[in-house]
Structures are given as C-alpha cells and as structure tokens.
Amino acid sequence: MTVEACGLCGSDVHAWRQDRGYEWVRTPVVLGHEVVGVVREVGAGVDPGLVGRRAVPISIDGCGTCSVCARGACHLCPARSVVGLSRDGGAAEQLVVPAGRLVVVPDDLPTELAVLLEPTSVATRAVSQLGGLRGGTRAVVSGPGPIGLLSAWLLRRRGVEVVVTGAGRDEAVRLPLARRLGLTAVTAGAGRLPFVPEVWVEASGSAAALQQAIEEVALRGTVMVVALFAEPPRFDASLLVRREVRVVGSYASLRADYEDAVRDLTDATDLRALVTTYPLADAVTALEATADGAVGKAVLIPNTATVGT
C-alpha cells in the first residue's frame, strides 16, 4: 500500500517512550496503526481487483486458528499481532499488510476522515456494547482525547445527551475541540455535572476518573472503560457493589466495527476539526504534540510536504 495518512495515538507515544506496559514491543519497528492508503501491488492468490482501491488495515488481528478466534474475538487472541507495534506500521511511505486485514473504504471519503476509521471503530465497539441506548439517555465521557471525543460524538448521534469532562490542561485544546463538535464540555470535579448519567465512558486512563464514575453514575448505571491505565487503578469496590454499578471493558475493534464506523464517517465533516497534519519528517514533533495533548489527532502525511490543519 502507498500510505495516504497515518494517525498517531497514545499507544504510539507509549511505545516510542518505551513506557511501562509496552516492554513487549520489539524494536526497531515502524509505528502507526491508524492508516489509510491505496493498494499498489498484491501477492499470489490475492484478488487483483484490490489494486487501486483505498483501504484501511485492521490494526489488531489474531492467529485465526485458536479457540478465541473461533469465538469471533480475534482482537483478544493470545497470539494477536498489532500493526505498528508487533509488525511494521504506517508511519512510512509504503506498508505491507495481509490482504485479509484490509477494509476497503469509499473513494470519496476524505483522507482526514478515512484516517479516523481505526479510532472510530474502537469507539463504535465501546458504544455498541453499552446496548439499550435510547433518546434521553444521559452519558458522561471522561477524557477528551480522540477515543473519548469520538465516543461522545457517536453517543450524541444515537440520541444520547452527553457531557465530556477533562483535566485542567485540557482547557487549552481538547475541551474547546469538544465544544467545536457541539458537545458540552467541562473540567472534571465534584458537583460540575449537569445531570446524573445512566452511562459513563472512561477514556482518560485516570484512576480518579474511574472512581468518580463509580461514585456519580446513576444507581445500577454502567461504566464503560476504554482507557488503558499506566498503573493498576484503585477504586472502592464496596461502593460499586452497594450501588449495583456495572463496569465493562472494551478493547480495540473487529471488522464489523470498522464497517459500522465507515457508515458513521460518511457525513462526519465536523470531525475534520480533530485533525492536525504533519509531514513524515516531523514525526517526533507530532508524537510530542500527542503526548502533550496539544492536538486532537496528529496525522502524518508521508508522501507530501504539504501541511495543514
């Protein structure tokens, strides 16, 4: 594939810095799992009709033969591989990827939206696992990073009333971005929510935010955790029991989530506001901006020096 664009996320930052929990990443490796590109060549036995098609690789896939994969949970396979972490990714001019991992995207889907397909699929999976959402449901999303903002955006599209919360530093860029998307956004803190939510999506990776979710979600409410935590979080399990709070984890995504995300992105022109582009030569600057929360979504453009926002 010739790479059109490659988004960066927190996982890329953690691998780049070799943070705790990412010791399994074998270096050297080309980062980048949020990729859109054009198929230029195919190997033996691969459909030649793929040549010239725009596509996104599924970022995490399994061995295809174990009992986990047989249950349809390839993203949880013990032998799973991750584009850009366990095999070379898309922060390059070209990418080699197994044809079975490709999701073809419409030719008229703008690059700035197509590059959001992978993180949107992650948010899609989390939102779909909430189940039973209806107009009038109220939700809080803690953490205004890309996954949090995309989760909030999807919830609103499904008729849910949403508030996004963030830390003080998020008032510089990410909470204003949430407001540009038409979302209500506030700095996290006791007594700052306008309602008691039935649903809480924890996308910050903050132990304090997880504890707040358990305390402030409605009785018998649901806390959906999509964030990964640098340290194992401590929380009041007794409170969880006494309030009958349901805590659910959601990890990565499957092909069906990508396909659903394509449909949501087709008319998502407002999401272009999330994207800030960088030439490949400025990859370190883009990683630093991602680490600092200084952008919504940093996107590398490997095959052009043209930069825009």
N, C-alpha and C positions, 0 to 999 in steps of 0.2 A: 504494500500500500504506500502511496505517496501521502504523507501526513498534511492535512489542511490546518489542523489546530489541535493543541493538546492542553487541557486544563490541568491545573495543579491543585492539590488539596492537602489537608493536614497530614495524611499518610506519607505523602512525598516529603514533607518537611521533616517528619519524624525519621524517615529512612535516611534522608540527607544528613541529618544531625546524628544519626545512629543512636537515637534515644532508647531508653529502656522499653522493652517490649518489641523492639524491632531488630533484635540480635539475629533473628532468622534470615534477614535479608542478606543475600550473598552478593557482596561487592567484588568487582565493579559490575554495575547494572545500569542500564538506561532507564531513568524514571519515566513516569507518565502512564496512567491507566484510563484517563478521560480523553479519548482520542476520536477524531473523525478524520476520514481520509478517503482516497479513491483507489480502488483495486487496479493495479497496473499489470500484474502477472499472476498466473495461477499454476500450481503444480499438477502433476499427473493425477488424474482421477477427479479433479475439481471442476465444477461446472464452468465452462469458458464464458458463459453469459454473465458471470460476475465481473469480468473485466470492464472497466469504465464506470462501474457502479460505486456510488458513495456508500460508505458503511462505517459502523462503529463496532469495535470488538467488545464482546462481553468481558468485563475485567477479571472476573473470578470464575473458574470452571473446575470441575472435578475430573477424576480418572474415568468416569463413565462405566465402571465395572463393579464397584463395591456396593454394599447394601445401602449406604447413604445415598449414593447416586441413583440407585434403583428406586428409592422412595421419592425421587424428584427433588432432592436437596443437594444438588451438585455444588452449590456455593458453600456448603458445610463439610464437604468431603475432606477427610484427614489428609489426603494427598493432593488437595487443590493447588492450582497454580494461579498466580496473580500477575497480570500484565503490568510491567513496570516495577515489580518488586522481586518476583521469583523468575521472571524472564524479561528480556529487554522490552521496554515500553515505547511510548510515542513522542518523547521529547527528542525527536530526531527528524531528519528529512524523510526517512522511509522506515517502514515497520513490517516485519514478517509475523504473520499470525495464522493459526489454524483456521481453515475456512469454516469449520463448524462453529466457531465463536463469533462469526460476523452477523450483525443485524443491519440489513440494508435500510437506508434512510432516503426519504424523498429528495429528488434533485433540487426542488425549490425550497427546502428547509434551510434557512440562512445558517452559515457556519457558526455565528455567535450563539445560535440556539442548538444546533446539532451537537456542539461540543459540551452542552449541558445535559446530554442524554444520560450519561452514566450516573451523575449525582441525582438527576431527576428520577431515574429508575430506583435508586436507593430510597428516596423519599416516597416514591409510589408504593414500594413494598411496605414501608412502615405504616403509611396511611391506610393501605388496603387491609392490613392485619388488625386495624382498630375495629373494623366491622360495625355495622349498625349506625353509621353516621347519618344524621338527618338534618334538615334545615332547622336552625335554632339550637343545635348542639354548640356548646361553648368550649373553646380549647385555648390552652397556653402552650407556646413553643419557647423553651428556654435555650438560648444560644442562637444568635443571628448570623452564624456562618452560612455557607452555601446550603448545606443539608437542612439546617433549621429554616432558612428563608424559603427554600423550595417546598419543605413540608407545610409551612404556613400558607404558602401560595396555593398548594394543592387542596388543603383543607378549605380555604375560602372558596375555591372553585366548586367544592362539593356542598356549599351552603352553610358551612360552619363559621361561627363568629370567633375570630382569632385575635389573640394578643401575643406579640413577640416580646420577650424580655432579654436583656443583655447586661453585661457589666458596664461600669463607668467608662472604660476605654472604648466601648462600642458606640458611644455617642459621637465619636469622631467620624465614623464612616458607615458602620453596618446598621445601626438603628435608623439613621437617615435613609439608607437604602431600603429598609423595610417600609418606611413611610412612602418612599417613591413608588413602591409597589402597591400602595393603597392599604397597607396593613397598619394597625395600631401597634405602636412600639413604645416600651417604657424601660427605664433602668430597673433592674431587679431589686427587690426589697420588700419587707413586710408591709402589708397594707396598701400596696400600689396597684393591685389588680382591680379592674372594674367589676369583676364578677367571680363567682366560684365555678371553675371549669369542671366539666364532666371528663374531659380528656386533657392529658398533659404530655407533650412530646419533649423529652430531654435530649437536646442536641448539643449541649455545651461541654460535656465531659467534666463538669464541676460537681464535686461531692455535695457542696452546699445547695446547688440547684436541685439535685436529686432528693435531698432531704426536704427542701421546700416543696417539691412536687408531692411527696408523700403526705406532708402536713396540710397542704392547701387545695389539692384536688378534692372534688366532691366525695362524700361518703360513697363507697362502692364504685369510685371512679377508676379510670385506667391511666397508668403512667407507661408510655411507650418510650423505651430507651434506645436511641440510635447512636449515641456517642460512645466512643471508647475512652477509657479513663487512664491517665498516666499512672495513678496509684489506685489500688483497690479501695472503693469508696466505703465509708462507714455511714450507716443510717439506722434509724430507730425501727427495728423490725417489729417491735411490740406495737408501735403506732400503726404500722402497716396492717397488722392483724386486727387491731381494735377498730380500725376504720374500714376494714374489708377492701383495701386498695389492691387492685390487680396490677402487677408490674410485669411488663412483657418486653423482651428484647427483639430487635430486628437487625439483621446483619446482611449487608450487601444486597444483591438482587439476582433474579433469574430472567431468562429470555422473555417470559410473559410480562415482566415488569418493564423491560425495555420497550416492548411493543406498546404497552399502555402509555408509557411516557412519550413515545413518538406522537401519539394522538393528542396528548395534552400540549405538547410543544408547538404543534402546527400553527396555532394562532396566539402564541405567547410572546408577542412583540415587546411587552413590558419587561420581560426578563433580560433583554439586552442590556438593561441598566446595570446588571450584575457584573458584566464582563469588562475587564481591562486587559488589553493585549500587549504582548512584549515580543520582540524578535528573539530567536533562539539564543543568540549571543548574550542576551540579558537574563538568562535563566536564573542566575544567582539572585539578581535583583528581584525577580518575580517570586522566588522562594522566600526571600526576606520579607517582601510585602505580604505574602500569605501568612507567614509566621507572626507578623505584627498586627494582623487584622486590618491592614491599611487598604485592602481592596475587597470587593465582593468575591470575585472569581478571577484569579490571574490565569491568563491563557497565552501559551506560547504559539507563535506563528513561525514554523520552521523554514518555510520556503519563500519568505518575503521579508524585506526590511521595513515594510510599511507598518507603522504603529498608530493605533487609535484607541479610543475608549468607548 
